[in-house]
């Protein structure tokens, strides 16, 4: 059996049906927020990028923002730009419109300033909400789903309870013809050959080696003799001792299947199955990259207690231990600590699969209910 989702004109499938109001540059954030205050039903999304950085960063930001607009969970998009920035709203609108969804843009400098642009934006967004409300769910298959795999605030139980459970679910989804994205290449240090052996081709194996080597070099540059302790204070308090220990627990989220492709940050995979995306270890940057690549649902494990979600993608939060689940019950969806009490990973994964189906059909996650809508775009250089 599949699930009931929203089929888009380009045949992609959404599990949510949002109208996205998105700034193309941080200078337009005020107008986007004003539209969001007037119409709380829309997803008003702002960020810190769009201008004033190097060419590489502008390219990453453009790719990421365009990808968010293309995400299947989005029914229609209103872009708001300023007018003098590097990332131009018309170019983004044209790229997003290739999906077939309704897209319009407003440029503040060409529409009479902030108040006039806000008024126009409210009218466009109302029209888009009417369109979105007219769409109905229909039967869809799990082969049309891409999930993002994330962990943050890890502890010593991450690689024992929650991450193996997620790995089993990733294996199940891949077995259904779907796709799972394993992120955070920083947290793959020390696992190079374990992952390379699972690559679908020698070329993919070499890409894995190159990615992890790049992260090892960065750790050496920034941490020198402490490079093997590239973990947070919270990780240490949770019982982890070094980056390799953390990495071994991290990669279990990807399950056991063949790695079909390695993609750059915010790049949509061209293959189905297990994918590695080159994202930083920071949770929020990583979530943004996977959402821009088209993930419809993300699964996020945490041992210390991270509440973050994402504006346009439901995030299922899994506590690695019972204590955290009880202490932050209004943030956690799943208690993987049950495994320490005798529940098998197989049965825990089956329960997670059931929850995944309910979320796909509209059940709100705790992060959604709390509007834990955070977004940050990866950059490679300083602002100027």
C-alpha positions in Angstrom: 0.0 0.0 0.0 1.0 3.6 -0.6 -0.3 6.8 0.9 -2.5 9.8 0.0 -0.4 12.7 -1.2 -0.6 15.7 -3.5 0.5 15.0 -7.1 2.0 18.0 -8.8 2.0 18.9 -12.5 5.5 17.6 -12.9 4.3 14.3 -11.4 6.2 14.8 -8.1 4.3 14.1 -4.9 3.9 16.3 -1.9 2.9 15.3 1.6 2.1 19.0 2.5 0.3 21.6 0.3 1.9 24.9 1.2 1.9 28.4 -0.3 5.4 29.6 0.0 6.3 33.3 0.3 10.0 33.5 -0.1 12.5 36.3 0.0 15.2 36.1 -2.8 17.4 38.4 -0.7 17.5 39.2 3.0 16.7 42.9 2.2 13.2 41.7 1.3 12.6 39.8 4.6 10.5 42.6 6.1 7.9 42.4 3.3 7.8 38.6 3.4 7.2 38.8 7.2 4.5 41.4 6.8 2.6 39.1 4.3 3.0 36.2 6.8 1.6 38.3 9.6 -1.5 39.1 7.5 -1.9 35.6 6.2 -0.6 33.1 8.8 -1.7 30.2 6.5 1.2 30.8 4.2 4.8 29.7 4.8 6.7 33.0 5.0 10.3 32.0 4.7 13.3 34.4 5.1 17.0 33.9 5.2 20.3 35.9 5.4 21.6 35.5 1.8 21.0 36.8 -1.7 23.7 39.4 -2.1 27.0 40.7 -0.8 29.0 37.4 -1.0 31.4 35.7 -3.4 30.3 34.1 -6.7 30.3 30.6 -5.2 28.1 31.6 -2.3 25.6 33.3 -4.7 25.5 30.1 -6.7 24.8 27.9 -3.7 22.1 30.4 -2.4 20.4 30.5 -5.8 20.4 26.7 -6.1 19.1 26.3 -2.6 16.3 28.9 -2.7 15.2 27.6 -6.1 15.2 24.1 -4.8 13.0 25.1 -1.9 10.5 26.6 -4.3 10.5 23.4 -6.4 10.0 21.2 -3.3 6.9 18.9 -3.9 5.4 20.0 -0.6 4.9 23.5 -2.1 1.8 24.1 -4.1 2.5 27.7 -5.2 5.3 30.3 -4.7 5.4 34.0 -4.3 9.0 35.4 -4.5 9.8 38.8 -3.1 13.0 40.6 -4.2 14.5 44.0 -3.6 15.8 44.8 -7.1 19.5 45.5 -6.9 20.7 42.1 -5.5 22.7 39.4 -7.2 19.9 36.8 -7.0 17.1 38.1 -9.2 13.5 37.2 -8.5 12.5 36.9 -12.2 15.3 34.3 -12.8 14.3 32.3 -9.8 10.6 32.4 -10.8 11.4 31.1 -14.2 13.4 28.2 -12.8 10.7 27.2 -10.3 8.0 27.5 -12.9 9.5 24.5 -14.8 7.7 22.4 -12.2 4.3 23.6 -13.5 3.2 25.1 -10.2 2.0 28.7 -10.0 4.8 31.2 -9.4 4.8 35.0 -9.2 7.3 37.5 -8.1 7.4 41.1 -6.7 10.3 43.5 -6.7 10.1 46.1 -3.9 12.0 48.8 -5.9 9.6 48.4 -8.8 6.4 48.2 -6.8 6.3 51.4 -4.9 8.2 50.3 -1.8 7.5 48.0 1.1 3.8 48.8 1.9 2.6 48.7 -1.7 4.6 45.5 -2.3 3.1 44.0 0.8 -0.5 44.8 -0.3 0.2 43.3 -3.7 1.8 40.2 -2.1 -1.2 39.6 0.1 -3.5 39.6 -2.9 -1.3 37.2 -4.8 -0.9 34.9 -1.8 -4.7 34.8 -1.2 -5.1 33.7 -4.8 -2.5 31.0 -4.3 -4.2 29.8 -1.1 -7.5 29.4 -3.0 -5.6 27.3 -5.6 -3.9 25.2 -2.9 -7.2 24.6 -1.1 -8.7 23.3 -4.3 -6.2 20.5 -4.6 -7.0 17.0 -3.2 -4.9 14.1 -2.0 -4.7 11.0 -4.2 -3.1 7.5 -4.0 0.7 7.7 -4.3 3.5 5.2 -4.0 6.5 5.0 -1.6 8.8 4.9 -4.6 7.9 8.6 -5.0 9.1 9.6 -1.6 12.5 11.0 -0.6 13.4 11.2 3.1 16.2 13.2 4.7 18.2 11.6 7.5 19.6 13.8 10.2 21.0 13.7 13.7 21.8 16.5 16.1 22.7 16.7 19.8 23.9 13.1 19.6 24.8 11.1 22.6 26.2 7.6 23.4 22.8 6.0 22.6 22.4 7.6 19.1 24.3 4.7 17.4 22.6 2.1 19.6 18.9 3.0 19.5 17.6 5.8 17.3 20.0 5.7 14.4 19.8 1.9 13.8 16.0 2.2 13.9 16.1 5.0 11.2 18.6 2.8 9.2 16.1 0.0 9.1 13.4 2.4 8.0 15.7 3.7 5.3 16.3 0.1 4.1 12.6 -0.4 4.0 11.9 2.7 2.0 14.7 1.9 -0.5 13.2 -1.6 -0.8 9.9 0.1 -1.8 11.8 2.0 -4.6 12.1 5.2 -2.6 15.1 7.4 -1.7 16.9 8.2 1.5 19.5 11.0 1.7 22.3 10.6 4.3 23.9 14.0 5.1 26.6 15.5 7.3 29.9 14.5 5.7 31.7 16.0 8.7 30.2 13.2 10.7 31.6 10.5 8.3 35.2 11.1 9.3 36.7 7.7 10.1 34.2 5.7 8.1 35.7 6.1 4.6 36.2 2.5 3.6 33.0 1.3 5.3 31.0 3.6 3.1 33.2 3.2 0.0 32.7 -0.6 0.0 28.9 0.0 -0.3 29.2 2.3 -3.4 27.4 1.3 -6.6 30.6 1.9 -8.7 34.3 2.6 -8.3 33.6 6.2 -9.3 31.1 6.7 -6.5 33.5 5.1 -4.0 36.1 7.6 -5.1 33.7 10.5 -4.6 33.0 9.3 -1.1 36.8 9.1 -0.3 37.3 12.7 -1.7 34.4 14.1 0.4 35.5 12.6 3.6 39.2 13.5 2.9 38.1 17.1 2.4 36.4 17.1 5.8 39.5 15.5 7.5 41.6 18.3 6.0 39.2 21.0 7.2 39.3 19.5 10.7 43.1 19.5 10.7 43.2 23.1 9.5 40.8 24.4 12.2 41.6 22.0 15.1 45.1 20.9 14.5 46.1 18.2 17.1 42.5 18.2 18.4 41.0 17.2 15.0 39.9 13.8 16.3 37.8 15.5 19.0 35.6 17.4 16.5 32.5 17.0 18.5 30.4 19.4 20.5 30.4 19.9 24.3 26.9 18.4 24.3 28.1 15.3 22.5 30.8 14.9 25.2 28.3 15.3 28.0 26.2 12.7 26.3 29.0 10.1 26.5 30.7 10.4 23.1 34.5 10.7 23.1 35.7 11.4 19.6 34.6 12.1 16.0 35.1 8.5 14.8 32.8 7.1 17.5 30.2 9.7 16.6 30.6 9.0 12.9 30.1 5.2 13.3 26.8 6.0 15.0 25.9 8.6 12.4 26.2 6.5 9.3 23.9 3.8 10.7 21.0 6.1 9.8 21.7 5.2 6.2 20.9 1.5 6.7 22.7 -1.2 4.8 21.8 -0.7 1.1 24.0 0.3 -1.8 25.0 3.9 -2.1 23.7 5.0 -5.5 24.9 8.6 -5.8 26.9 11.4 -4.2 25.5 14.9 -4.6 26.5 18.4 -3.7 24.7 20.5 -1.2 21.0 21.3 -2.3 21.3 19.2 -5.4 18.4 16.9 -6.3 19.5 13.3 -6.8 19.1 11.7 -10.2 19.1 8.2 -8.8 16.7 6.4 -6.4 18.0 4.5 -3.4 20.5 5.6 -0.8 22.2 9.0 -1.6 25.0 10.8 0.2 24.7 14.6 0.2 27.7 16.8 1.0 26.4 18.9 3.9 28.1 20.4 7.0 27.6 18.9 10.4 25.3 21.8 11.5 21.8 20.4 11.7 20.0 23.5 10.3 22.3 23.9 7.3 21.9 20.2 6.5 18.1 20.2 6.8 18.0 23.2 4.4 20.2 21.4 1.8 18.1 18.2 1.9 14.8 20.2 1.6 16.2 22.0 -1.4 16.9 18.7 -3.0 13.3 17.7 -2.8 12.9 15.7 0.4 9.2 15.5 1.5 9.8 14.2 5.0 12.9 14.3 7.3 13.8 12.1 10.2 15.9 13.6 12.9 17.4 11.7 15.8 18.7 13.4 19.0 20.1 12.3 22.3 20.6 15.7 24.0 17.4 17.2 22.7 17.2 19.3 19.5 13.7 20.8 18.9 14.3 22.2 15.4 12.1 21.5 12.4 11.8 23.0 8.9 9.3 25.5 7.3 8.1 23.3 4.4 9.1 19.7 5.4 7.7 17.8 8.3 10.5 16.6 10.6 10.0 13.5 12.8 12.0 13.9 16.0 13.3 10.7 17.6 14.7 10.6 21.2 17.6 8.1 21.7 16.6 7.6 25.3 13.6 7.5 27.6 14.8 10.3 29.8 14.9 12.8 26.9 11.6 11.6 25.6 9.9 12.3 28.9 11.8 15.5 29.6 11.1 17.0 26.1 7.9 15.2 25.3 6.4 18.2 23.5 9.3 18.1 21.1 9.8 14.4 20.6 7.7 12.1 18.3 9.3 8.8 19.1 11.0 7.2 22.1 13.8 5.0 20.7 14.9 4.3 24.3 12.3 1.5 24.2 15.1 -0.6 22.6 17.0 -0.5 25.8 14.0 -2.0 27.5 13.7 -5.0 25.1 11.9 -3.7 22.0 13.7 -5.0 18.9 15.1 -2.6 16.3 13.0 -4.4 13.7 9.8 -3.7 15.6 10.8 -0.1 16.4 11.4 0.4 12.7 8.0 -1.0 11.9 6.4 1.5 14.3 8.4 4.3 12.7 7.2 3.2 9.2 3.6 3.5 10.5 4.3 7.0 11.8 6.0 7.9 8.5 2.8 6.9 6.7 0.6 9.0 9.0 2.8 12.0 8.7 2.8 11.6 4.9 -1.0 11.8 5.0 -1.0 14.9 7.1 -0.5 14.1 10.7 1.5 16.9 12.3 4.9 16.3 13.8 5.8 17.9 17.1 8.2 20.3 15.3 5.3 21.3 13.0 2.9 21.8 15.9 5.5 24.0 17.6 6.3 25.9 14.4 10.0 25.2 14.8 10.6 26.6 11.4 14.4 27.3 11.0 16.4 27.7 7.9 20.1 28.5 7.1 21.9 28.2 3.8 25.4 26.9 3.7 28.1 29.4 2.5 31.7 28.9 1.7 33.2 32.3 2.2 32.9 35.5 4.2 30.6 38.4 3.3 32.0 41.5 1.7 
